[in-house]
Amino acid sequence: MNRPWFYMSGMMILLLVLIVMSLCMGIIPVSASDFLHLTEEQERILYFIRLPRILVAISIGMALAIAGTVIQGVFGNPLADPGIMGVVSGASTGAVIAIALGLSSVSAYYMPSFAFIGALTALGITMLLSWYKGRMDPRILLLAGVAISMLLGSLTSGILTLMNEYRLKEFLFWMVGSLEYRRWDHVAIALPTIAVGTGIIIALSKHLNILVMGEVEARSVGMNTNRYRMIFLLLSAMMTAISVCVGGSIGFVGLVVPHMVRLLVGPDHRLVIPTSALGGACFVLLCDTLGRTLFHPVDIRVGIMTALLGTPYFLFLLHRLKVKGGSL
């Protein structure tokens, strides 16, 4: 077995192990032998609480890791992440509007729906601003994303000042990234869309390899760079938006995982993308499992855990960038 497939197989095994661990660990432990003779209480805990949370964690990890891989490839920037197009800020603004209107307490679908609309609106404005002389300029797109993120961040802060304490806490828990109280409704929102997006991006991965070579090289082989760049950005933004909708703002996954995967399997996106999906799923599920079990009964939010584990690696990347004179 060659090295890339060895690592992919290893991550599949690791993901299965983490799934079993996450099912077994919690306030009410369930041992491996208990699976043969589950009590009614254990069945309800596994089916209604732990399994949906695990599936949401896996979906979010896959989506953010793939989105980070695609965005780093499209922008040619090794430190790019899914938040640079204003998608996360747009989703946050949509979510805070739903909370301020009291809609989040009416149905579990309102806040994800508003967050998704906000994310797509922010993306649309960013892409419109980046369109220059009949094509999308990645540099302008990056700057427009930063500007839109700052504008929406200010709008979100303004709305927060008008909210009562209860709704302010609700938004805070969502903003730091949390998988608490994830149910099958959230699985239905996240899993199908992310699975379809993942399949499409994997099918187009060879085109991303060509796009990464540069504008001139891509055009020389007949590629419509504007079309494929827009397709990749829309798909990655959609997957990021869905992730933010159901899990809040979970950072570092789209930045850290693609780098670690490239060190293992090389630069070919036909291998990097599926391996990143597995790596992201493992990373988020591990962080969530550790967060809810290490300091029991306190549940450390998954967004805090990904930041705690991801920040040291990010600092390592910055150090490596400085040592190598600008090249990772």
N, C-alpha and C positions, 0 to 999 in steps of 0.2 A: 504494500500500500504506500503511495507517495505521500509526502509530508502534508500538503493541504487537506487531503481527504482524511488523514490520520487525525488532524486537529478538529476537523468537522465532526468526525465520529466521536472523538473525546468530548466535545461540547454537547453532543446529543445525549451521551451517557450522563454527563454532569447535570444536564437539565432534568433528566428523569430522576436522578438522585435528589435534586433540590425539590422537585415536586413532591416526592414521597416524604422528605424531611418536613416540608411546609405543611403537608396534610397531617403529619403526626404531632407536630409541636404546637403548643398553645396552652391556654388556661386549663383546658381538659385534654391531657395527653392521650394519644391513641397509638398504641404499639403496633408493630407489624403483625403480631399474632391476633390482635383485636379485629383486624380486617376480615377475618374468617367468621367472627361472631360479634358483629356490631350491635350495640344497644340502640334503641330508638333515639336516645339523646345524641349518641355519637353520630348516627346517620344524619340527623338534622344539622349538626355542627359541620360535618364534612361537606354535605351537599349544599346547604344554604349559606354558609359563612366562608369556609376555607377554600373550597373549589372555585367559586366565582372570583374570589380575591386573587387566587393563583392565576387564573386565566386572564384576568385584567392585567396583572403584573407582567405576564409573558407577552401579551399583546402590546403593551406600552413599551416594554424593553425592545421588542423587535422593531416597532415603528420608529422610535427615536434613534436607534442605532443605524437603521437603514437610511433615515432622513439625513443624519449627520454624514454618512458615507457619501450620499449623493451630492449634498451641498458642498462638501469639501472638494469633490471632483469637479462640479460645475464651476465653482469659483476659483479653483486652483489654489485654495487657501487652506493649509493644514490645520488652522486654528478656528475655522468656521464651524458654527453649530446651527441647529434648526431654528434658533431664536432670532437670527439676524435679519429675517425678512419681515419682522413685525408681527409674525403669526402669534407668538406667545402673548405679546402685549394686547393684540386684538382679542384673543380668547379671554384674557383677564378682564378687559373692559366689558365684554359681553356677559361674563359671569357675574361681575359686580352689579351690572344693571339688573340682571335677573334676581339677584339677592336683594337689592334695594327695593325692587317692586314687590318683593314677597312671594315671587313665583316659585322659588326653589323649594318652599315648604308645601306647595300644592302638588307637584309631581316631580319625580326624579329626572324627567326628560327635559324640563324647562332650562335648567342651568347648562347642561351640555349643549342644548340647541342654541341658546344665546351665545355661548362661548364659540361654537362652531361658526355661527353667522359673523361674529366679531372677527374671528381669525381670517375668514375668507374675505371680508371687507378690507381688512388691513393689507392682506396680500394683494388684492386687486388694485388698491391705491398705490402700493409700492411698485408693482409691475407697470402700472400706467405711467408713473413718474420716471421709470427707468427706460422707457421706450424712446429711443433717440435715433433720428435719421433712418427709420424703417427697421431698426433692430434693437434688441435688448442689450444694453451695456451692463455687464456684470459689476463694474465699478460703481456706476450710478445706482444700480439696484442695491448694493451694499450700503451706500450713503443714505439712500431713500429709506431703507429698512431701519437704519439707526434713527433717522428723523421721525418716522412714523411711530416707532417704539417710544421715543421720548414724549411725543405729543399725546399718545394714548395713555402712557404712564401718568402724565399730568392730569388727564381727564379722569382716570381711575382714582387717583389720590383725591381729586375734588369731590367725587361721589362718595368716597369713604368718609370724608369729614361730615357728611350729612346723615350717615347711617347710625342707628342705635348700637349699643354695645353688643347685643346678641348677634345681629347681622354682621357686625364688624368681625366678631370671632369666627363666624361661619366662613367668611371670605378668607380670613387669615389661615384657617386650617386647610382650605382649598389651595391657597396660594403657595404654601410651603410644600405641597405635593403629598397627597395622602391616599391610601387605598383602604382606609377604614370604611366599613359599611358598604363595600362594593357588592352588588347583587347581580343576579342574572340579567336584570335590565341593562346594567352597564356592560356586561359581556355581549349582549345583543347589539349594543351601540358600537362597541370597539372591534370585536373579533372579526366579523365578516368583512368590514371595510378595510381593515388593516391587512387581512389575508389576501384580499383581491389586489390591493396596492402593492403588497410584497411580490405577488406573482407577476404583475406587470413590470415592475422594476427589474426583477431577475431576468425576465424575458428580454428586456432592453439593455441589459448590462454591457453587452458588447459595444453598443452605441455610446455608452458612457466612456468606455475605454478610448474610443476614437475622439470623443469630445475633449477628454483630458489632455490629448496630445497638442491641442492648440487650435485656434481659429483657422489658420492657414492650412495646416495638415488635414483638419476635418473637411474643409471645403474642397481640398484637392481630391478627396475620394468620393465627392458628390454628396456629402451630408448637408442637409438643411439645418445649420447650427441653431438658428433662431427657434425653429419648430421643436427640436429635441431638447434644447435648453429649457424652453417653456414647459414641455411635457414633464421633464424631470423635476422642475421647481414646483409645478402644480401638484404632482404626486407626493413629493416630500412634504409640502406644506399641508396637504390634506391629511397625511398620516400624523404630522405633528399636531395639527388642530384636533384631531380625534383623541390623541393621547392626552393633550391638555384638558380637553372636555371632560374626560372620565377620571383623570388622576391628578389634575392640577399641574402646577409648574414643577417638573422634575428635571433638574439640571445634570450636566456632565455626561449623560449617557451617550448623546450624539457626538460628543467631543472625544471622550476617552476610548470608548469601545472600538471605533474604526481604526484608531492608531494601534491599539494592541493587536487587532486582527491582522493588519498589514504586516506587522512584525512577524506574524506566524505564517501567513499564506502568501505574502507578496502583494504586488499592486494590481493584479488582474481582478477587475470588478466582478467577473463571472464567479469568482471564488470569494472575494471580499464581502459581497452583499449577503449571500446566504449565511456565511460564517458570522458576519456582524449581527445578523438577525438572531442567531443562536446565542452569541455572546451577550447581546443586549438583553435577551430574555433571562439568561442566567444571572446577569448583573443585577437587574431590577428585582428579580425574585429573591436572590440572596440578600439584598439590602432590606427588602420588606420583611423577610423572615427573621433576620437579625434584629431589625428595629422593633418587632413586636414580641420578641422572646428574650433578648439580652437583659433588659431592665424591667421585666415583668413585675407589677402589672402596668407599668408605664409603656405606652406604645409610641416609640420614636417614629415620626413621619418618614416615609420612604425618601422624600425629597431631601431631608436632612441627612439621611444615611448616604445617599448617592454623592452629596456634596462632601461629606466627611471622607469617603473613600476615593472620590474623584479628584479632589483638590491636590493631594500630594502628587498624583500622576500628572496633573496639569502643570504644576510647578516644575516637575522633571522635564516636561516637554519644552517649557520656556528656557530652562537651563541648557537643554540639548540644542535648542535653536540658537542660543547665544554662543555656545561653544563651536558649533559648526558654521557660524557666520551667516545665519539666515536660512539654512536648509535642514529640514527634518529628515 
